[in-house]
Amino acid sequence: MASGQSPAEMPFLDHLEELRWRIVWCLAALVVGVLLGFVVVLKYDFISLLQEPIRPFLNGNKLVYTKPGDTFNIVLNVSLAIGVGLALPIIAWQVWAFLAPALFVHERKVIVPVLFGAIFLFVGGAAMAWFVVVPMALGFLTGFQSASLTPMITAEGYFDFVTSLVLAFGLAFELPIVLLALSAFGVVNARQLARGRRFALVGSVVAASVLTPGDLVTTTLAMAVPLYLLYEVSIALAWLIDRRRAERNRIAGAPA
């Protein structure tokens, strides 16, 4: 970058060069995070810890695997998830450092809380899935037993089921952040969101039925109810933003 030259005034090729190095740092952080995750999984028997929700339903048995590569794939997938979690702060910082110079001051004030809120809500949704929904779904499913059938739950099937639920809830809980960002940038307002309540109710059920694995009514309702409540929270937050915008316009002498 030339001396005294602001990032926003950098030539296009310089922007590409900066973007390249930002991507390199993100990939390096991800690789290091996955390697650390691999060490953690193997050293501390992380796989055993992840089996806690289903352990009460195994009747003293263990999860089984049917293919030689199943165990390695499970360890690799768990290591990847841990690596992404470890690398996420660095990746977020690199994205922010690249975009921040091009944003106005009021846009920066919006983006920072949105990023932190997105992380908080994702963790909250994933935690709800892990501690509440997964045990409830497993109890519901294992309750349908027949004397003529012997349960043999595979490790691959169990971890796919849990991963799908945790990721689905984490992503679904991002709804207030999306609507808050749209409201902050003036795309929607609280009145429009309030008029769409009945569509949001139907959309919550449809989204929950699509995002949750299987045809379980319990997991669908477990996601649909908090998803609609988060929509109501989004309306309240949008209303606060509208009030602040109207106040700023009043002080500036502009029409609200």
C-alpha positions in Angstrom: 0.0 0.0 0.0 1.4 3.4 -0.9 2.2 5.8 1.9 -0.8 7.9 2.9 -3.1 5.9 0.8 -6.3 4.8 2.5 -7.5 1.2 2.0 -10.6 2.4 0.3 -8.5 4.1 -2.4 -6.3 1.1 -3.2 -6.1 0.0 -6.8 -8.1 -3.0 -7.9 -5.0 -5.3 -8.2 -3.9 -4.3 -4.7 -7.3 -5.2 -3.4 -7.0 -8.6 -5.1 -3.5 -9.1 -3.5 -4.9 -8.2 -0.1 -7.8 -10.6 -0.6 -5.4 -13.4 -1.5 -3.5 -12.9 1.7 -6.6 -12.8 3.8 -7.8 -16.1 2.3 -4.3 -17.6 2.9 -4.5 -16.6 6.5 -8.0 -18.0 6.8 -7.0 -21.3 5.3 -3.9 -21.5 7.5 -6.0 -20.9 10.6 -8.4 -23.6 9.5 -5.6 -26.1 8.8 -4.0 -25.4 12.2 -7.4 -25.6 13.9 -8.2 -29.0 12.3 -4.8 -30.4 13.3 -5.3 -29.2 16.9 -8.8 -30.7 16.8 -7.4 -34.0 15.6 -5.0 -34.1 18.6 -7.8 -33.2 21.0 -10.1 -35.9 19.7 -7.5 -38.6 19.9 -5.8 -37.6 23.2 -8.9 -36.9 25.2 -11.3 -39.5 23.7 -13.6 -36.9 22.4 -15.7 -39.5 20.6 -16.7 -41.1 23.9 -17.8 -37.7 25.2 -20.0 -37.1 22.2 -21.8 -40.4 22.8 -23.2 -39.2 26.2 -26.7 -38.3 24.8 -27.2 -41.8 23.5 -25.5 -43.8 26.2 -28.6 -44.2 28.4 -30.4 -45.8 25.5 -27.7 -48.4 24.5 -28.4 -50.7 27.5 -24.8 -51.1 28.2 -23.8 -51.7 24.6 -21.6 -49.6 22.3 -22.1 -47.9 19.0 -21.0 -50.2 16.1 -19.4 -49.4 12.8 -19.9 -51.5 9.6 -17.1 -50.2 7.4 -13.3 -50.1 8.1 -13.2 -46.4 7.4 -16.1 -45.3 9.6 -14.0 -44.6 12.7 -11.5 -42.5 10.8 -14.2 -40.5 9.0 -15.9 -39.8 12.4 -12.7 -38.6 13.9 -12.0 -36.5 10.9 -15.4 -34.9 10.8 -15.3 -34.1 14.6 -11.8 -32.7 14.1 -13.0 -30.5 11.3 -15.9 -29.2 13.4 -13.5 -28.3 16.2 -11.0 -26.8 13.8 -13.7 -24.5 12.3 -14.7 -23.4 15.8 -11.1 -22.6 16.7 -10.4 -20.8 13.4 -13.7 -18.9 13.4 -12.4 -15.8 15.4 -9.4 -15.5 13.0 -11.5 -15.9 9.9 -14.0 -13.3 11.3 -11.2 -10.9 12.0 -9.8 -11.3 8.4 -13.2 -10.8 6.9 -13.7 -7.7 9.0 -10.3 -6.3 8.3 -10.9 -6.6 4.6 -14.4 -5.1 4.5 -14.2 -2.5 7.3 -12.3 0.2 5.2 -15.1 0.2 2.6 -17.9 0.7 5.2 -19.3 3.9 6.5 -19.1 4.6 10.2 -22.8 3.8 10.8 -22.4 0.6 8.9 -19.4 -0.5 11.0 -21.5 0.2 14.1 -24.1 -2.3 12.7 -21.7 -5.0 11.5 -19.8 -5.5 14.8 -22.8 -6.3 17.0 -24.3 -8.4 14.1 -21.1 -10.6 14.0 -21.0 -11.1 17.8 -24.8 -11.7 17.9 -24.6 -14.2 15.1 -21.9 -16.2 16.9 -23.9 -16.0 20.2 -27.1 -17.2 18.6 -25.4 -20.0 16.7 -23.9 -21.3 19.9 -27.2 -20.9 21.7 -29.1 -22.9 19.0 -26.4 -25.6 18.9 -26.5 -25.9 22.7 -30.3 -26.2 22.8 -30.1 -29.0 20.2 -27.3 -30.8 22.1 -28.7 -30.5 25.6 -32.5 -30.6 25.0 -33.5 -31.7 21.5 -31.1 -34.6 20.9 -31.9 -36.4 24.2 -35.6 -35.8 23.6 -35.4 -37.1 20.0 -33.4 -40.1 21.0 -35.8 -41.0 23.8 -38.7 -40.7 21.5 -37.1 -42.8 18.8 -35.8 -45.6 21.0 -39.2 -45.8 22.7 -40.5 -47.5 19.6 -39.1 -51.0 20.2 -40.3 -54.4 19.2 -39.5 -57.8 20.8 -38.8 -59.1 17.3 -36.1 -56.5 16.6 -32.6 -56.0 18.1 -31.3 -52.4 18.1 -27.9 -52.0 16.5 -27.1 -48.3 16.3 -24.2 -47.5 14.1 -21.7 -44.7 15.0 -22.1 -43.2 11.5 -25.8 -43.0 11.8 -25.7 -41.5 15.3 -23.2 -38.8 14.5 -24.9 -37.9 11.2 -28.2 -37.5 13.1 -26.6 -35.4 15.9 -24.6 -33.2 13.5 -27.6 -32.5 11.4 -29.7 -31.4 14.4 -27.0 -29.3 15.9 -26.1 -27.5 12.7 -29.8 -27.0 11.8 -30.6 -25.4 15.1 -27.5 -23.3 15.0 -28.4 -21.9 11.6 -32.1 -21.5 12.4 -31.2 -19.3 15.4 -29.6 -16.8 13.1 -33.0 -15.5 12.0 -33.0 -12.5 14.4 -29.6 -11.4 13.1 -30.7 -11.6 9.5 -33.9 -9.6 10.1 -32.0 -7.2 12.4 -29.4 -6.5 9.7 -32.2 -6.0 7.1 -33.9 -3.6 9.4 -30.8 -1.7 10.2 -30.1 -1.1 6.5 -33.7 0.0 5.9 -34.8 -3.0 3.8 -37.6 -3.9 6.2 -39.2 -2.3 9.2 -41.1 -3.4 12.3 -44.5 -2.7 10.8 -43.8 -4.9 7.8 -42.5 -7.7 10.0 -45.5 -7.5 12.2 -47.9 -7.8 9.2 -46.1 -11.0 8.2 -46.7 -12.9 11.5 -49.0 -15.5 10.0 -46.6 -16.1 7.2 -43.8 -16.4 9.7 -45.7 -19.0 11.7 -46.3 -21.2 8.6 -42.7 -20.6 7.5 -41.3 -21.6 10.9 -43.1 -25.0 10.7 -42.0 -25.5 7.0 -38.4 -24.6 7.7 -38.3 -26.8 10.8 -39.7 -29.8 8.9 -37.1 -29.3 6.2 -34.1 -28.5 8.4 -34.6 -31.3 11.0 -33.6 -34.8 10.0 -36.3 -37.5 9.6 -40.0 -37.1 10.0 -40.1 -36.5 13.8 -42.9 -34.3 14.9 -41.0 -33.7 18.2 -37.9 -32.2 16.6 -40.0 -30.2 14.1 -42.0 -28.6 16.9 -38.8 -28.2 19.0 -37.4 -26.0 16.3 -40.6 -24.3 15.0 -41.6 -22.9 18.4 -38.3 -21.1 19.2 -38.0 -20.1 15.6 -41.3 -18.2 15.7 -40.4 -16.7 19.1 -37.2 -15.5 17.6 -39.2 -13.8 14.9 -41.2 -12.0 17.6 -37.9 -10.9 19.1 -36.8 -9.7 15.7 -40.0 -7.5 15.5 -39.1 -6.0 18.9 -35.5 -5.2 17.9 -36.7 -3.8 14.5 -39.1 -1.5 16.4 -36.2 -0.2 18.6 -34.2 0.5 15.4 -37.2 2.3 13.8 -37.6 4.5 16.9 -33.9 5.4 16.9 -33.9 6.2 13.2 -37.0 8.4 13.6 -35.4 10.2 16.5 -32.2 10.9 14.5 -34.3 12.2 11.6 -36.3 14.4 14.0 -33.1 15.9 15.5 -31.6 16.4 12.0 -34.8 18.1 10.9 -35.5 15.5 8.2 -39.0 13.8 7.8 -39.3 10.5 9.8 
